[in-house]
Structure formats: structure tokens, C-alpha cells
Amino acid sequence: MGESTLSVITRVTKNAVIGALKGTGELAQAVTETTADMVKATIAGAGNLTIAVEKRVGEIVSGTIEAANDIGGDLYVTIKSTVFGVVKAGSEVGADVGKTAVAATEVAIKAGAKAGTDVSAATKEAVTGAVEAGDAIGADASQAVRSALITSIKGAEDVIKPPPRK
């Protein structure tokens, strides 16, 4: 029986993150860039972005956190950087930033918990990564990410601060 497309994405992401870390040694940068590249490669051109985001983002986030766990990387930095990279890249390929932020945050929290992180700390890092990505994209994205997280992620409201004034 063949490997499913989703498990292939997890495996490829995991290997790409490990390779990037070995090449640069810089966890946050390697994770952000690798996850962004994986999102662009797997979501760009998808017929239904909502379905693509929900399926692919989960596999990319899981693979990234598994890679960091396997090599003893800082899981909290990985969670934050992964969610940031996924949300930012999702925006670049036309995905709904709010839905992308929720999907990436949910999976990051679950994958972090599976890897042994404290759930409230993982939630804080995932939400922070999503919010920072929304802020980096622009005012509309910033508001969309904040609203989506507050309505969908338990504990997000405690983490989210007002958007920066420009």
C-alpha cells in the first residue's frame, strides 16, 4: 500500500527542516523559510484553497514540529516560527489568512502537546506567531487573524494584544 500524499508532505517537510537546520544552524529562520516554501509549493495552484489549507498546513506544521523534536530543537521557537511562516506564505498564495492562522495554530498546539510541550505555552507561541504574521502582512490581515483566533482558539484572547499603531 502506498504512502498517502499527506504523509509524504509530513515526511518531506520534516526532512527539509532537518536539512535546513543542518545547513544554517539557525532554528527560527530555517523553520520560517522552509515552512513558507512548503506552503507555497503545496497550496499554490490548488483549486480550493480552503481545503488545501486545512489539509496541507496541518501536515506541514506537524512535520516541522516533529523535525525539531527529533533533533532536540527548541519546540517553542519552532511552534512560533512555523505558524508565522505558514500564515505569511498562505497570504502570499491567496489563502484566507484567518482560516490559515486557525488551522496552523490548532495543529501546532496539538503537535507541540504530542511532543511534550506545555499546552498553554504552546498556545501562546502559536497564537503569537499567527498574530505577528498578520501584523507583517497588513492591517486587514492583522484584524482577520486576531478575530479568527479569538473565536476559534481557546486561550487566544488572553495572548492577543491590540495591533501595533503605525
Rosetta silent file (secondary structure, phi, psi, omega in degrees, C-alpha in Angstrom):
SEQUENCE: MGESTLSVITRVTKNAVIGALKGTGELAQAVTETTADMVKATIAGAGNLTIAVEKRVGEIVSGTIEAANDIGGDLYVTIKSTVFGVVKAGSEVGADVGKTAVAATEVAIKAGAKAGTDVSAATKEAVTGAVEAGDAIGADASQAVRSALITSIKGAEDVIKPPPRK
SCORE:     score description
SCORE:     0.000 S_00000001
   1 L     0.000  134.356 -176.296    0.000    0.000    0.000 S_00000001
   2 L   -78.426  160.017  178.243    1.398    3.398   -0.988 S_00000001
   3 L   -75.016  135.718 -179.879    2.103    6.327    1.283 S_00000001
   4 L   -68.399  155.462  178.587   -0.667    8.924    1.307 S_00000001
   5 H   -56.022  -40.912 -177.929    0.023   12.365   -0.144 S_00000001
   6 H   -66.344  -40.776  178.785   -0.433   13.900    3.291 S_00000001
   7 H   -70.730  -28.365  174.829    2.087   11.625    4.981 S_00000001
   8 H   -64.668  -42.834  179.418    4.508   12.327    2.130 S_00000001
   9 H   -61.981  -43.368  177.701    4.124   16.063    2.813 S_00000001
  10 H   -59.646  -47.259 -177.946    4.827   15.498    6.510 S_00000001
  11 H   -64.838  -44.862 -179.567    7.921   13.432    5.716 S_00000001
  12 H   -64.734  -42.389  177.831    9.247   15.848    3.092 S_00000001
  13 H   -61.018  -46.927 -179.552    8.672   18.824    5.401 S_00000001
  14 H   -57.668  -48.352  179.882   10.413   17.046    8.258 S_00000001
  15 H   -65.074  -38.279  179.025   13.420   16.210    6.078 S_00000001
  16 H   -65.607  -41.421  178.995   13.540   19.729    4.626 S_00000001
  17 H   -65.607  -44.987  178.781   13.536   21.317    8.078 S_00000001
  18 H   -61.179  -43.505  178.264   16.264   18.977    9.323 S_00000001
  19 H   -62.494  -42.222  179.270   18.336   19.718    6.205 S_00000001
  20 H   -65.221  -39.900  178.992   17.852   23.468    6.596 S_00000001
  21 H   -65.507  -40.450  178.348   18.850   23.315   10.245 S_00000001
  22 H   -65.949  -33.786 -178.205   21.987   21.357    9.453 S_00000001
  23 H   -76.950  -35.896 -174.995   22.836   23.870    6.746 S_00000001
  24 H  -111.044  -32.039 -175.964   22.245   27.075    8.717 S_00000001
  25 L    75.374   -2.742 -177.665   22.086   26.164   12.369 S_00000001
  26 L  -102.327  101.689 -172.653   19.551   28.995   12.816 S_00000001
  27 H   -58.332  -57.079 -174.251   16.309   27.397   14.029 S_00000001
  28 H   -60.002  -46.351 -178.935   13.802   30.243   13.669 S_00000001
  29 H   -65.627  -44.920 -179.019   14.995   31.336   10.220 S_00000001
  30 H   -62.137  -42.759 -179.362   15.263   27.774    8.881 S_00000001
  31 H   -67.185  -47.014 -178.981   11.790   26.873   10.131 S_00000001
  32 H   -60.270  -47.868 -177.977   10.143   30.054    8.830 S_00000001
  33 H   -67.953  -43.404 -178.306   11.707   29.767    5.381 S_00000001
  34 H   -66.588  -44.124  179.630   11.198   26.016    4.997 S_00000001
  35 H   -66.183  -38.443  178.040    7.558   26.073    6.092 S_00000001
  36 H   -62.539  -43.813  178.147    6.850   29.046    3.835 S_00000001
  37 H   -62.038  -40.890  179.737    8.403   27.227    0.871 S_00000001
  38 H   -65.915  -40.143  177.751    6.369   24.088    1.628 S_00000001
  39 H   -61.820  -49.123 -178.801    3.125   26.075    1.834 S_00000001
  40 H   -60.535  -40.518 -178.168    3.818   27.787   -1.463 S_00000001
  41 H   -71.249  -34.998 -175.175    4.735   24.515   -3.149 S_00000001
  42 H   -95.391  -22.528 -177.716    1.756   22.518   -1.883 S_00000001
  43 H  -101.489  -34.971 -178.181   -1.015   25.127   -1.842 S_00000001
  44 L   -55.446  130.891  178.261   -0.236   27.325   -4.834 S_00000001
  45 L    85.382   -1.798  178.750   -2.431   26.360   -7.732 S_00000001
  46 L   -68.514  141.463 -179.006   -4.860   24.330   -5.623 S_00000001
  47 L   -65.304  -46.383 -179.385   -8.417   24.571   -6.876 S_00000001
  48 L  -115.979  100.854 -175.681   -9.999   25.009   -3.458 S_00000001
  49 H   -61.980  -34.589 -178.819   -7.664   26.954   -1.185 S_00000001
  50 H   -61.502  -47.096  178.997   -9.768   26.343    1.929 S_00000001
  51 H   -67.124  -42.541  179.419   -9.465   22.571    1.619 S_00000001
  52 H   -60.263  -43.270  179.874   -5.802   22.800    0.619 S_00000001
  53 H   -62.239  -50.494 -177.044   -5.025   24.963    3.627 S_00000001
  54 H   -59.312  -42.069 -177.477   -6.787   22.685    6.079 S_00000001
  55 H   -80.157  -52.376 -172.965   -5.096   19.530    4.787 S_00000001
  56 H   -71.718  -42.392 -178.279   -1.649   20.708    3.741 S_00000001
  57 H   -60.398  -41.332  178.234   -0.981   23.189    6.521 S_00000001
  58 H   -59.111  -42.507  179.943   -1.640   20.533    9.145 S_00000001
  59 H   -69.504  -38.926  179.774    0.898   18.213    7.577 S_00000001
  60 H   -66.174  -46.414 -179.970    3.488   20.962    7.152 S_00000001
  61 H   -63.582  -46.018  179.257    3.134   22.143   10.744 S_00000001
  62 H   -59.737  -46.069 -179.172    3.233   18.582   12.116 S_00000001
  63 H   -62.306  -38.698  179.999    6.299   17.683   10.077 S_00000001
  64 H   -66.783  -45.594 -179.158    8.145   20.795   11.189 S_00000001
  65 H   -68.800  -37.923  175.207    7.461   20.253   14.881 S_00000001
  66 H   -60.944  -41.507  179.727    8.351   16.551   14.588 S_00000001
  67 H   -61.665  -47.337  179.872   11.663   17.525   12.957 S_00000001
  68 H   -61.998  -40.134  178.886   12.530   19.959   15.750 S_00000001
  69 H   -64.395  -41.953 -178.746   11.597   17.360   18.344 S_00000001
  70 H   -63.374  -34.457 -176.957   13.735   14.698   16.625 S_00000001
  71 H  -100.068    4.987  178.066   16.837   16.878   16.621 S_00000001
  72 L    77.441   25.053  178.850   16.296   18.382   20.073 S_00000001
  73 L   -74.631  164.865  178.260   15.395   21.843   18.814 S_00000001
  74 L   -70.618  110.090 -175.360   13.526   24.419   20.864 S_00000001
  75 H   -67.653  -31.165 -179.521    9.906   23.426   20.331 S_00000001
  76 H   -71.102  -40.851  174.566    8.506   26.784   21.398 S_00000001
  77 H   -63.185  -40.854 -179.852   10.650   28.690   18.879 S_00000001
  78 H   -63.391  -44.450 -179.971    9.638   26.094   16.293 S_00000001
  79 H   -60.048  -50.863 -178.354    5.930   26.468   17.029 S_00000001
  80 H   -62.389  -47.646 -177.734    6.022   30.254   16.766 S_00000001
  81 H   -66.032  -37.810  179.579    8.238   30.310   13.648 S_00000001
  82 H   -64.377  -50.248 -179.054    6.219   27.600   11.924 S_00000001
  83 H   -62.685  -42.192  177.208    2.881   29.306   12.411 S_00000001
  84 H   -57.170  -52.016 -177.702    4.377   32.644   11.332 S_00000001
  85 H   -61.191  -40.980 -179.242    5.827   31.135    8.136 S_00000001
  86 H   -66.699  -45.832 -178.879    2.651   29.262    7.263 S_00000001
  87 H   -65.030  -45.407 -179.301    0.332   32.244    7.744 S_00000001
  88 H   -61.934  -46.868  179.887    2.601   34.609    5.826 S_00000001
  89 H   -67.319  -37.882  176.750    3.053   32.165    2.948 S_00000001
  90 H   -57.930  -41.885  177.002   -0.654   31.327    2.904 S_00000001
  91 H   -61.131  -41.496 -177.770   -1.379   35.002    2.387 S_00000001
  92 H   -65.449  -25.986  178.698    1.122   35.132   -0.476 S_00000001
  93 L   -99.232    6.040  174.922   -0.680   32.334   -2.342 S_00000001
  94 L    92.585   10.750  178.295   -4.128   33.851   -1.771 S_00000001
  95 L   -76.014  156.979  176.574   -5.377   31.711    1.108 S_00000001
  96 L   -68.398  117.237 -174.962   -7.696   33.177    3.735 S_00000001
  97 H   -65.538  -34.732  178.578   -5.321   34.391    6.467 S_00000001
  98 H   -64.187  -47.996  179.677   -7.836   33.892    9.268 S_00000001
  99 H   -66.886  -37.837  178.031   -8.529   30.267    8.317 S_00000001
 100 H   -64.316  -43.520  179.819   -4.842   29.620    7.717 S_00000001
 101 H   -61.606  -43.361 -179.920   -3.966   31.079   11.124 S_00000001
 102 H   -65.765  -47.172 -179.105   -6.567   28.922   12.880 S_00000001
 103 H   -60.523  -47.255 -178.524   -5.535   25.731   11.055 S_00000001
 104 H   -65.999  -40.882 -179.018   -1.825   26.283   11.707 S_00000001
 105 H   -65.697  -45.607  179.537   -2.379   27.271   15.342 S_00000001
 106 H   -59.077  -47.399 -178.067   -4.607   24.274   16.116 S_00000001
 107 H   -68.710  -38.915  179.325   -2.156   21.795   14.634 S_00000001
 108 H   -61.487  -41.014  178.785    0.868   23.479   16.244 S_00000001
 109 H   -64.412  -46.498 -179.800   -0.756   23.215   19.674 S_00000001
 110 H   -65.375  -45.073 -179.780   -1.645   19.539   19.143 S_00000001
 111 H   -66.356  -38.007  176.657    1.746   18.629   17.675 S_00000001
 112 H   -63.102  -43.891  178.672    3.511   20.533   20.445 S_00000001
 113 H   -62.625  -41.364  178.462    1.496   18.699   23.103 S_00000001
 114 H   -62.007  -33.150  179.881    2.283   15.374   21.420 S_00000001
 115 L   -83.442   -3.519  175.291    5.975   16.309   21.556 S_00000001
 116 L   102.301   10.526  179.037    5.682   17.057   25.282 S_00000001
 117 L   -78.566  161.216  172.518    5.310   20.851   25.435 S_00000001
 118 L   -71.384  128.142 -173.953    3.128   22.645   27.934 S_00000001
 119 H   -63.070  -40.929 -179.291   -0.186   23.280   26.159 S_00000001
 120 H   -68.031  -36.712  177.281   -0.656   26.827   27.451 S_00000001
 121 H   -69.554  -38.940  177.394    2.906   27.783   26.454 S_00000001
 122 H   -64.390  -40.179  177.563    2.430   26.144   23.031 S_00000001
 123 H   -61.280  -45.435 -179.754   -0.837   28.063   22.614 S_00000001
 124 H   -59.481  -46.481 -178.398    0.904   31.320   23.480 S_00000001
 125 H   -67.343  -42.714 -179.630    3.696   30.736   20.940 S_00000001
 126 H   -64.162  -47.103  179.734    1.352   29.561   18.171 S_00000001
 127 H   -62.898  -42.947  179.295   -1.033   32.484   18.644 S_00000001
 128 H   -61.810  -42.488  177.481    1.871   34.931   18.827 S_00000001
 129 H   -60.567  -43.236  179.797    3.336   33.561   15.588 S_00000001
 130 H   -65.844  -44.017 -179.170   -0.005   33.903   13.805 S_00000001
 131 H   -65.083  -43.682  179.381   -0.604   37.428   15.117 S_00000001
 132 H   -63.609  -35.835  176.257    2.898   38.574   14.200 S_00000001
 133 H   -65.974  -45.178  177.584    2.412   37.195   10.685 S_00000001
 134 H   -58.169  -42.647  178.577   -0.918   39.025   10.379 S_00000001
 135 H   -63.179  -39.750 -179.143    0.752   42.235   11.530 S_00000001
 136 H   -68.177  -30.333 -179.234    3.560   41.740    8.995 S_00000001
 137 H   -74.389  -45.090 -179.379    1.052   41.232    6.166 S_00000001
 138 L   153.872  174.193 -173.748   -1.002   44.368    6.878 S_00000001
 139 H   -60.417  -45.114 -179.656   -3.836   45.946    8.843 S_00000001
 140 H   -64.202  -43.626  178.861   -6.674   43.900    7.303 S_00000001
 141 H   -64.895  -40.292  179.048   -4.796   40.630    7.777 S_00000001
 142 H   -57.009  -47.949 -179.932   -3.882   41.632   11.311 S_00000001
 143 H   -67.635  -40.653 -179.683   -7.536   42.123   12.202 S_00000001
 144 H   -62.931  -42.947  179.760   -8.663   38.965   10.377 S_00000001
 145 H   -65.158  -48.228  179.681   -6.105   36.808   12.197 S_00000001
 146 H   -57.765  -48.111 -178.874   -6.952   38.271   15.605 S_00000001
 147 H   -62.060  -45.694 -178.557  -10.707   37.811   15.077 S_00000001
 148 H   -63.920  -42.188 -179.115  -10.365   34.254   13.782 S_00000001
 149 H   -67.545  -43.192 -178.919   -8.080   33.181   16.625 S_00000001
 150 H   -61.309  -38.513 -178.466  -10.233   34.746   19.341 S_00000001
 151 H   -82.388  -17.305 -172.316  -13.347   32.948   18.075 S_00000001
 152 H  -117.715  -21.958 -173.601  -11.639   29.594   17.372 S_00000001
 153 L  -115.022  118.886  178.691   -8.686   29.008   19.709 S_00000001
 154 L   -62.359  126.804  178.313   -9.185   28.506   23.449 S_00000001
 155 L    91.741   -7.997 -177.916   -6.931   30.889   25.343 S_00000001
 156 H   -63.756  -37.949 -177.444   -6.098   33.083   22.337 S_00000001
 157 H   -60.945  -30.353  179.535   -7.896   36.088   23.783 S_00000001
 158 H   -73.093  -21.261 -176.213   -5.537   36.023   26.783 S_00000001
 159 H   -95.511  -34.942 -170.849   -2.495   36.223   24.484 S_00000001
 160 L   -75.314  128.184  175.202   -3.621   38.701   21.831 S_00000001
 161 L  -106.135  162.791  178.648   -2.752   42.342   22.300 S_00000001
 162 L   -57.959  151.875  179.351   -4.098   45.221   20.168 S_00000001
 163 L   -62.290  152.862  179.721   -2.459   45.639   16.765 S_00000001
 164 L   -66.783  145.808  176.893    0.556   47.955   16.596 S_00000001
 165 L   -87.823  138.470 -178.364   -0.168   51.561   15.679 S_00000001
 166 L  -115.475    0.000    0.000    1.548   52.822   12.589 S_00000001
